[in-house]
Amino acid sequence: MPLPFQQVWSPEDSVAIVTGASSGIGWELTRLLVAERSHVIVVARRRERLLELAETCDQPDRVHLVVGDVTQAGTRDEAMSLADDLGNGGLDLLVNNAGVGAIGPFAEASAERMRKVMEVNFFAPVEWTRAAMPRLRCVAERGKRSVVCNIGSVLGHRAVPDKSEYCASKFALHGWNDSLRAELIHDGIGVTLVSPSTTQSEFFDALVDTDPNQKSKSIGSWPPSRVATATLDAIKRGRSEVILSLGGKALVYADRVSPPVMNGILAKRGD
Ligand SMILES: NC(=O)c1ccc[n+]([C@@H]2O[C@H](COP(=O)([O-])OP(=O)(O)OC[C@H]3O[C@@H](n4cnc5c(N)ncnc54)[C@H](OP(=O)(O)O)[C@@H]3O)[C@@H](O)[C@H]2O)c1
């Protein structure tokens, strides 16, 4: 039966999947969810980091590990079947958080770099959501709200030079996210897009095919715990979109007011 769209989401006794939980935002969000009595299926490639995460949670038995690459169907199948066991066929929350970046001019980049970034940041969230959909629907039919939360970026609202692959992937995620939200709005399934700006995580240590001398030119940053707190708040309140940080909001809203001015400011100069 369709639910009122604004019903508040509660972590208590929920089953959640968080991809990319072995560091940064996903790590912190898992800790918050577990502290509020959610069962969290944590997904990443580094097993030891996921074990460490479980140990730092106040209820380690609520953390369930799936070790693998999010771009692989086997990883997804394992997580979904674990969710079926824990949630009796239902899934309350899917957080598509795993992500990678790359820095450097498009003209000097390999075709492979674009493929890798798009696979992790766009095609993986799409396929994880496709697999989760019947399980999310099952929860909604039981009279509870379920949620898909996509971790985007302010660079999915305004693109900048030297991050073409990353911007393309986050713009794609943003567009797909908005279509999905409109399709599911009357089904009791919420779709939330969270767009952080620079966050102090391991993100810049794991850039794809990037010259180590390339540096991000972003100004100011948030700790991942702050991003995770804002994310959980957005999920609970059924927010459709949140753009985090003052700098992030300034970039996005200035671009909405005058794209040509922003194009001029961001134009790459050779000097
Ligand atoms: N950091 C920023 O400045 C920033 C700004 C805006 C948006 N974001 C977005 O926030 C999200 C989280 O990033 P973060 O800052 O927390 O970065 P992070 O600390 O580098 O975390 C990224 C997570 O994704 C996982 N991951 C990456 N590729 C994977 C793959 N192929 N399969 C499975 N897991 C994979 C990593 O785990 P393993 O390596 O163990 O697999 C790690 O747990 C990303 O979507 C990112 O685009 C970040």
PDBQT file of the ligand as one rigid body, heavy atoms in Angstrom, charges set to zero:
ROOT
HETATM    1  N1  LIG A 301      36.337  13.048  -0.163  1.00  0.00    +0.000 N 
HETATM    2  C1  LIG A 301      35.769  14.027  -0.830  1.00  0.00    +0.000 C 
HETATM    3  O1  LIG A 301      36.331  15.139  -0.977  1.00  0.00    +0.000 OA
HETATM    4  C2  LIG A 301      34.385  13.835  -1.433  1.00  0.00    +0.000 A 
HETATM    5  C3  LIG A 301      33.679  14.969  -1.859  1.00  0.00    +0.000 A 
HETATM    6  C4  LIG A 301      32.416  14.803  -2.417  1.00  0.00    +0.000 A 
HETATM    7  C5  LIG A 301      31.882  13.541  -2.536  1.00  0.00    +0.000 A 
HETATM    8  N2  LIG A 301      32.583  12.442  -2.097  1.00  0.00    +0.000 N 
HETATM    9  C6  LIG A 301      31.987  11.125  -2.293  1.00  0.00    +0.000 C 
HETATM   10  O2  LIG A 301      31.823  10.490  -1.039  1.00  0.00    +0.000 OA
HETATM   11  C7  LIG A 301      31.853   9.073  -1.215  1.00  0.00    +0.000 C 
HETATM   12  C8  LIG A 301      32.764   8.468  -0.153  1.00  0.00    +0.000 C 
HETATM   13  O3  LIG A 301      34.075   8.971  -0.324  1.00  0.00    +0.000 OA
HETATM   14  P1  LIG A 301      35.067   9.229   0.891  1.00  0.00    +0.000 P 
HETATM   15  O4  LIG A 301      35.427  10.667   0.876  1.00  0.00    +0.000 OA
HETATM   16  O5  LIG A 301      34.558   8.647   2.133  1.00  0.00    +0.000 OA
HETATM   17  O6  LIG A 301      36.366   8.454   0.317  1.00  0.00    +0.000 OA
HETATM   18  P2  LIG A 301      37.214   7.224   0.865  1.00  0.00    +0.000 P 
HETATM   19  O7  LIG A 301      37.621   7.415   2.268  1.00  0.00    +0.000 OA
HETATM   20  O8  LIG A 301      38.265   7.030  -0.175  1.00  0.00    +0.000 OA
HETATM   21  O9  LIG A 301      36.175   6.009   0.804  1.00  0.00    +0.000 OA
HETATM   22  C9  LIG A 301      35.825   5.387  -0.382  1.00  0.00    +0.000 C 
HETATM   23  C10 LIG A 301      35.236   4.026  -0.067  1.00  0.00    +0.000 C 
HETATM   24  O10 LIG A 301      34.820   3.415  -1.291  1.00  0.00    +0.000 OA
HETATM   25  C11 LIG A 301      35.331   2.096  -1.322  1.00  0.00    +0.000 C 
HETATM   26  N3  LIG A 301      35.535   1.693  -2.706  1.00  0.00    +0.000 N 
HETATM   27  C12 LIG A 301      36.177   2.355  -3.690  1.00  0.00    +0.000 A 
HETATM   28  N4  LIG A 301      36.164   1.638  -4.821  1.00  0.00    +0.000 NA
HETATM   29  C13 LIG A 301      35.502   0.493  -4.533  1.00  0.00    +0.000 A 
HETATM   30  C14 LIG A 301      35.159  -0.651  -5.284  1.00  0.00    +0.000 A 
HETATM   31  N5  LIG A 301      35.490  -0.781  -6.578  1.00  0.00    +0.000 N 
HETATM   32  N6  LIG A 301      34.482  -1.649  -4.674  1.00  0.00    +0.000 NA
HETATM   33  C15 LIG A 301      34.154  -1.546  -3.354  1.00  0.00    +0.000 A 
HETATM   34  N7  LIG A 301      34.423  -0.476  -2.605  1.00  0.00    +0.000 NA
HETATM   35  C16 LIG A 301      35.097   0.527  -3.188  1.00  0.00    +0.000 A 
HETATM   36  C17 LIG A 301      36.620   2.128  -0.515  1.00  0.00    +0.000 C 
HETATM   37  O11 LIG A 301      36.876   0.849   0.034  1.00  0.00    +0.000 OA
HETATM   38  P3  LIG A 301      37.999  -0.195  -0.423  1.00  0.00    +0.000 P 
HETATM   39  O12 LIG A 301      39.157   0.579  -0.970  1.00  0.00    +0.000 OA
HETATM   40  O13 LIG A 301      38.314  -0.947   0.831  1.00  0.00    +0.000 OA
HETATM   41  O14 LIG A 301      37.324  -1.051  -1.456  1.00  0.00    +0.000 OA
HETATM   42  C18 LIG A 301      36.223   3.086   0.600  1.00  0.00    +0.000 C 
HETATM   43  O15 LIG A 301      35.563   2.387   1.615  1.00  0.00    +0.000 OA
HETATM   44  C19 LIG A 301      32.307   8.829  -2.653  1.00  0.00    +0.000 C 
HETATM   45  O16 LIG A 301      31.180   8.513  -3.452  1.00  0.00    +0.000 OA
HETATM   46  C20 LIG A 301      32.878  10.170  -3.076  1.00  0.00    +0.000 C 
HETATM   47  O17 LIG A 301      32.762  10.378  -4.463  1.00  0.00    +0.000 OA
HETATM   48  C21 LIG A 301      33.821  12.570  -1.541  1.00  0.00    +0.000 A 
ENDROOT
TORSDOF 0
